[in-house]
Amino acid sequence: MRHGIQHPARLVPLAFLAAIALGTGLLMLPGAWAADGNSPWLTALFTATSAVCVTGLAVVDTGTAWSPFGQGVILLLFQVGGFGIMTGATLLGLLVSQRLRLATRLVAQAETRSLGLGDVMGVLKLILAVTLAVEATAAAVLTLQFHVGHGQPLGRALWNGVFHAVSAFNNAGLSTYSDSLVGFATDPVVLLPVMLAIMIGGVGFPVLFEMHRQRGGWSKWSVHTRITLAGSAFLLVAGMGAILALEWHHTLGGHGLVGKLLGAAFHSVSARTAGFNTLDVGAMASETWAIHYVLMFIGGGSAGTAGGIKVTTFFLLGFVVWAEVRGQRDVTAFNRRIAVDAQRQALTVALLGMALLAFATLALMALTALPLEVLMFEAISAFATVGLSTGITAQLPPAAQLVLVALMFIGRVGTITVATALALRSRPRAYRYPEEHPIVG
């Protein structure tokens, strides 16, 4: 095991920090700011962190505050962040040398969560192929619709199409439009490609790799893939139903039936990872915000561009509870016994995430006079790298914005670091202590 700086659990966050530092420097160049002079350092830091950590929170309007060069830097940052610093470095090494050293494979595994060292090469190739294919396809459809359907000049339509395609696939949620995608709330030709790109990017590359490799269907797939797909489908339908019920006569009130269904489905997808919005989040009911708390905290699939504690973590804990309620000694899912190590890791990730959010929300409350519900929304959105906001991000004082910067960074690399460190530290003991049963409940 490597204990120095090259340990995978240390390399991943350091690489993200380096990308954020570089992005901050580039965004502070005079040519990146649309107005005269340089951007404020905190604005550059916040934007670079949001882009690299594929979050989508913004303290300035991306489409007007940044120059074309600045917007290009932002696009590059969330492409690099979504693709994974270590994944990109490993692919470059693969292209140069056509082979990977064991240490490099370990680093790649820490970022891609591949099932084994032998899978890393295949996962990395699939990442590149899927990234290029999905982004190119979505960009082509969006460009055509922006140009033909909405009358934008071809150059502008092309830039907007590419920017939103890359942002959607990487679950970044940053938009060149001041109101995100509210102007296209009833346009399925714009929203459906964005939704598909979000879901493909957020499901996780190990799932895509297994679906590509094991073409026998559901019965051939691993428990991880089944939990991710079934859990994502359940959350999509449940979130859509809840948003429809709560916002039918509210933010969805001005839409027809198709517009209501499209808006609810889009926000159910976006709330778990992406950060785009077609409805005014700040005008939603408090109950809808609560639904968003849950969806954002859960997030998407492991090793994808989504954030949160991940679908598998949440549903694994659900299986643990179900087994305990039924008095079963083993935790099972899809006729497979779940390893105790996986259960403990899921519990650790979930509880650490909840503890971090509790402290961060308290810090935000101490730094501002805003209501708890909007501060909690902002904190969960930052930690889960979602990017949705009730509209308070730019109003927060500098200290509170720095809290969000820390949350975005920890939310993006924290689960990687914690999960990798837990897995690498796992080792059997040569002895066991006597067992006792403390009173629970």
N, C-alpha and C positions, 0 to 999 in steps of 0.2 A: 504494500500500500504506500502511496506517495503522500508525504506529510508536508512538503514544502509548498512553494507558490504554484507549482505545477499540478497540485492536487485538483481534480476536476471540480470539486465543490468550491474551490477558491478561484479557479481560472474563469469560470462562467461569470460571476459578479464583477470581477476585475475587468473582463472584456467589455461588459455593458457599461461600466463606469468610464472606461476609455472612450467608448463610442459617444457617451453623453458629453464628456469633456470636449471631444473634437467637434461634436455638433454645436455645442454652446459657442465655441470659438468661431465657427463658420457663420453662425447666425448673428454674431456681434460685428461681423464685417459690415462696412458702410453699404455695400451693394446688396446686402440681404434685407435691409429695412426699406420699406416703401417710401417713408418720409426721409427728410434730410438727416444726416448723422447716423449714429449707431443705435441699435435697439438697446433698451435697458438690460443690464446683465441678468436680472431675475427673470425677465420675460424670455430671454434667450435660453436660460437654464431650464425654466419650466417647459418651454416648447420642445427643447431637445429631449428632455426626459420623457415627456408625453409621447413624442414620436418614437424614440428608441424602445420605450417600454410598451409601444402600441396601445396607448391608452385613449387618447382623443380629447382629454380635457385641454382647454385653451384659455389663456388670459387676454388674448387679442384675437381679432377676426383674421383667420388664416388667409382669406382671399383678398383682403385689402391692406392689412398691416405689413405683410411681407411682399417683397418684390418677386418677379418670376424666378430670380436666382434663389431667393430665400425659400420659396415654395418648392423649388427643385431640391434644395438641401433637406427640407422636411420630408419630401417623398423618399429620398435616399435613406434617411434615417429610419423611417418606419419600415422600409423594405429590408434594411439590414437587421433591424430589431426583430421583425417577424420571422425572417429567415433564420435568425439565430447567429450570433457572433461566432460561436464555435463551429456551427454547421457550415457557415461560409468559409471559415479558415480551413476546415477539413476538406471541403470540396476543392479548394484551391490546391491543397497539397495533393489531392487525388489526381487533379488534372495535370500537375507538374510531374509527379513521380509514379503515378499509376498504382500506388500502393500506400498503405497506412501502417505506421508503427503502432505498437500496442498502446503506448501512452496516448497517442492521438485518437485512437479508437475509444479509449476510456473517456476522454474529454467529449467526443462526439456523443457518446452514449449518455453522458450527463445532461446534454441539451436535448437530444431527440427521444430519450426514454425508450430506445429500441429494446426488443425482448432479449437480445443477447449480443455478444460481440460479433458473432457471425452475421448478424442482421444489419450491422451499421452501414456497410457498403450499399446494400440494397435500399435502405431507408434514405440515405443521402442522395442517391440517384433519383429516387422517387420524389423527394422534396424538390429537386431542381426541375424535374419534368412537370410535376403538378403545378408548381409555382408559375412556370412560364406558360403552361397551357391555360390555366384558369385565368390568370391575369390578362393574357392576350385575348382570350375569348370574350371576357367581360368588357375589356376596353373597347373591342370592336363593336359590340352591341351598344354600349353606352354612347360611344362617339357617333354612331349612326343615328341613334335616337335624339341625342342632343342637337345634331345638325339638321336632320330631316324633320323630326317631330317637334322640336322647340325653336328652330330657326337660328341657332347659334352659328356664327362663322366657323368654317371648317377647322381653322387653327385653334380657336378657343374650344370648340367641341372636342377636338382630339386631346387637348391638354386636360380638360375636365374629365373626359372618359378614362384616360390613363390614370390620372390622380385618384379618382374614386374606385377604379378597379383594383389598383394596388392597395389602397387604403382598406377596401372591403376585404380582400383576401387575407391581408395581414391583421385584420380586426382592429385597425388603428382608429377608425371613426372620425378622422380629420377630414374636413370638407373645404373646398374652395368657395362654397356658398355660405353667406352669413347666417342663414337659417337652416343649415345642414341640408336635408332633402325634403323639407316641408313643401317646397314648390313643386315637388313631384309626388305628392302624397296619394294621388289617384292614378298614377302612371305605372302600370304593371311592367312595361317594357324597361323602365329604369329600375324599379324596386326589385323585381324578381331576379335579375342577374346579380344585383348587389347582395340579396339574401342568399343566393346559392354560393356566391364567392365567400361570404361570411361563414356559412355552414361547412363548406369544404375545408377552409383554412382552420376553423375552430374545432373540427372533430378529432384532430390529432393525426400525425403522420404514421405512427404505428398501426392505427386502425386502417388507414388507407393502404399501407403496405400489406397488411394481412388480407384485406379484401382483394387486393391485386394478386397476392400469392396463392391464397386459399379460395379458389373460385367455386368450391363445392357448395357455398352458401352458408346459411345460418348454422347448420349442424357441424360444420367444419371450423367455425371460428372460435377463438378463445373466449374465456369469460370476460376478459377486459374489453374486447371488441363488442360482445353482446351487451354488456352493461352500458358502454358508451353510447351505442346506437339506440338501444331501447330507452335508456334514461334521457337522451337528448330528444327523442320523439315525444316522450311523456311530458317533458318540460315545455316543449314547443306548444303542444296541444293545451296543456293546463294553463300555461301563461297566456296564450291567445284567448282562451275561454274567460279567464279572469279579467283580462283587460277589456274584452268585449262587454262583459256584464257591468263593469264598474264605470266605463267611459262611453257607453252607448249613447247617452243623452248629454254627454259632457264634451270632451275634446273630439269625440267621433261624431258628435251631433250634426255637424254640417255635411257629412258624407252620406252617400247612398249605401245600399247593402254591400256592394262589391268594395267600395272604398272603406267601409267599416271593417270588413273581413281582412282586406289587404293591410290596413293600418294596424290592426291588432296582431296579425301574424308577423308583420315587420318588426314591431316593437317587442314581441316575444322573443324573436331571434336576436335583435340588437341588444336587448337588455342583458343577455347572458355574456356578451363579449364585445360587441362592435362599437357602440356609441353613436351611430347615426340615429337621427330621429326624424319622423315625418309628422309628429304631433308636438304640441307645446308641452314639454315635460313639466315646466313650472306651473302650468295651469291644471295639471292632473289632480285628481282627488288624493287625499292622504292615504286611503286604502290602496290605491294603485301604486303609490310610492312604496308602500309596504311590500307589495308583490314584487316590485323591482328590487327591493333589498334582498329578497330570497334568491331571485334569478341571478342577480349580479354576483352575490356571494358564492353561489354554486359554480357559475362559469361554464366552461366548455370542456372539451376532451384534453387528456394529458398529451403533452408534447406537440400541441398545435399552437396556433397563434392566439388562442383564447386565454383568459385569465381566470381568477377565482380559485377556489380550492379544488376544482375539477369534479366532473360528473361522477367518475368512478369513486372518488373519495366520499362523496355524499351518499351514494347508493350502497357502497360497502358498509357504511355505518348503519344504513337502514336495514341491511341484511343482518348485521350484528344484533340490532334491537329486536328484529323479528325472531331470530333464533333464541334470544334470551327470554322473550315473552312466551315462546312455545316450550321453553324448558329443554331445548336441544343443546347438546354438548358441542357439536360442530356447527360452524357457520357455513351454509351452503348457498350456492347460486348457480342456476342452470345445471343442476346435477353434478356440481363440482364443489369440493371442500375448499374454503378460502383459508390460505395460510395465516397463521397467527401473526407473523411479522407484518403482513399486509394490513391486517386489522389495526395493529398498534400504530403503524405509520399513518394510516388514514385518520385515526383519532388524534395523533400528534399534530398533523397538518391542520385539521379543522380547529382544534382548541387553540393552537398558536395564532391562527388567523383571527379567531374571535377575540383573543386577548389583545392582539395588536390593534384591532379596530376599536376596542373599548378604550384603550389608552389614547389613540389618535383622536377619537371623538371628544374625549375629555379635554385634550389639548386644544382642539378647535373651539370648544365651548369657552375655555378660559381666554382665548385670544380674540373672540368675537362676541357680539351680542345677538347673533342670529338664532332662530329657533332650532331646537334639537333635531327635528325631523329632516330639515334641509342639510344640516351639517352631517348627519348620519348618512344621508344619501350621497353627499359629496365624498365622504371618507370611504364608503364601500365601493363607489365607482372608481376611485383612485386605486385602492388596494386590489380590486378585481380587474384592473386595467380595462374598464368598460368605456368610460369617457362621457356617459350621459351626465347631465347637470340640470339642476333646477334654475340655473342662471346666475348663480352667486360667485362663480369662480373668479371673475375679474374684480369683484367687489372685496374679496378677502384681503386682509393686510398682509404685508410681506412675510411675516412669521408664519401665518396660517398657510400661505402658498408653499412655503418650505416644508411644512408638515405634509402637504399633498405630494410634493416632490419625493420625499422619503417614502411615502406610501406607494407611489407608483413604482419606484425602484424595487422596494422590498416585495411588492406584489408580483412583479415580473420575474425576479430572480430568486426570491425567497423560497418559494416552493421547490424550485429546482435544487437549490442549495440544501434545504432541509431534507428532502427526499433522498438526494444523493448521499449526503452525510450519514443519514440513518442506515441506508443500505450498505454503505462501505464499512460502517462501524459494527455491523451485525456479525457477531462471532460467538460460538458456543462456549459456555463455561464448563470447567471440569468438575463443578460442584453445584449443589442446589441447597438453598436454605429451607428450613421447615416451613410448611404451609400454614397460613391462618386465613380466616375469613372475616374481615372487618364488616361492621354493620353498614349497609348501603341503603339510603333512602330514609 
